[in-house]
């Protein structure tokens, strides 16, 4: 049985492939062995950001090649890399303020509010809104709005103000987590307990246990109930 | 897209039993029941899927054919390759740019070592980036490293190497604290308390998470820190052989630029292999959850250099890989979905296993349910699966839980017009993790002097089956240990003359044993071209 085929254009050149494949698998079906533009193949790494147009539509569309189904008459190019500025900093020394962000990435103030970044984000993140929050120094908001960012770079590729949004976002998430979110007290206490040897005896007795003893203890474990 | 009529019909049966299943749990298996289930249905026990190696430190040990084909393959370089022209002369060469390699590089660099990190794709292109569910650490008052230790041993079939398990569980809280201080955004209560839930096989709720981007959050934080420190690195650069010296110590590597194919020589006082696992070998033709570069390269070059492997006959199949839609078959559905309360349900709407048994057990139960008991669902492309009843999560934990705790999963399905908040999702086991690897000591050193291994490429800590949340932990703990150990020791290393004699000798041993798969190894990248295409390529090669 011949499968239904679609024709897509990779950087202008047509290829016929069976219907239903992702763009990534369609490229492989068409004979391309990938290097750049292929990473996790599961929607997490941002290597395969793709821009495309479809027949009869002026709109520029985006997707991850590994998560987007190829369509008939899709006209596409991968953007596996985009030149970006990245500031160097020591996160522990930075105050979590607007001034910090603006001193490291002054271009955030150039945002013209065009919303191209939001339109081009394959994760549908509210990019422009987090840049506005960054200008105000609302770092918690930047961290939360940007959390699902894959750092694929498509926002930066379209920004008329030449902002590298995803680098601003990771700075904000690290500032938030390091300086605004409260540290875990129980974690620090356990680390301190371990450092002074407070857990050594129990671990040593576990390590000394016979196979039979371990199996008996394992079968007798009391499982902490779910807390709802 | 969404579900077709046949799958929607099956979903009705899942919905019909949901209210009676709520609040009930399938009972846990006894140790004997678990053993019988594994022996009957786990893919590791399937006849004809492995063979004994004839050559090297593990001669006589069984490994999957797909790995054996690489270990019995041919070097990519001539052992007479000229090593006199040294392109990079460093203290520490780190091979691999995932969580383990990046952690190791940061620690070694911080302690004054001259570091070079190479990675065959981009920095951060690694399974670390794809880990969703979380990272374990015994940091709550009702928990302890010893309790964590017992869970790890039980999960691994009580065969794990005790010193490694002790290192893993004892360093775990410090690993989390390090990440917290680097600014990784863990899920927390307003007072700073870590949100933590159960994973399969845990006695305490010690799974820390960053929504369901746990690994991505850790990886992007480490990558940002690594770049801030301006540690030298080269992307799209693989290692095709390790170098030994005339004293039998590891002393560098031959690198290959993945874009220009130029070979370069690195001399190093220590080498840290952090190359990840073998998911992309598709053992027994399973689909896999792994990133593009998970092709066992570190095992291949490490083994040729004399490193010993352990537990390479133990492959982890994640119980819940995507079985539908076809486009993303094999991709991961995080164990956190079960941790939050979704049950596994067969085509009749019945539970058939306690949902948070260890992964080997749950996978075996799903395979039995589908292939033996014929209680699975079959899609229009022939994939088997059982339902993972995700709508239960919000019935238990309230509206909005899935968007908040599982945004990546929700998005993955929404892209194919499936709303996992309303409808269950179809899953089947998928190749996920290499339980074994290169044998290391607690300081991450392999049996080859000055050759270290950290993360999935190493083996022993997880025994025959890793628990959820212990691989993100493994990469941080042993990455850091490797970085610290090498920084401490490089001052005492006296290097001899660089050599590839071990490669020459290994190839001769293979010849003598009559083993030659004809494959070039390491594989570097999988080949997903169609056989028809490969046959038609101008050079006749794939």
Interface residues (C-beta under 8 A of the other chain):
Chain A: X20 X21 X22 X25 X28 X29 X31 X33 X34 X35 X36 X38 X39 X40 X41 X42 X43 X44 X45 X47 X67 X68 X69 X86 X88 X89 X90 X91 X92 X123 X143 X147 X148 X150 X151 X170 X171 X173 X174 X175 X176 X177 X178 X181 X182 X183 X184 X185 X186 X187 X188 X190 X191 X194 X199 X202 X203 X205 X206 X207 X211 X214 X215 X217 X218 X219 X221 X222 X223 X224 X226 X227 X228
Chain B: X1 X30 X31 X121 X122 X124 X125 X127 X129 X130 X137 X138 X139 X140 X141 X142 X144 X145 X146 X149 X150 X151 X153 X154 X158 X162 X163 X166 X169 X170 X173 X174 X176 X177 X180 X181 X182 X183 X184 X185 X186 X188 X190 X191 X192 X193 X194 X198 X203 X204 X205 X210 X211 X213 X215 X216 X217 X220 X221 X224 X225 X227 X228 X230 X236 X258 X259 X289 X291 X292 X326 X327 X328 X331 X332 X341 X396 X397 X407 X408 X411 X412 X415 X416 X525 X527 X528 X529 X530 X533 X537 X542
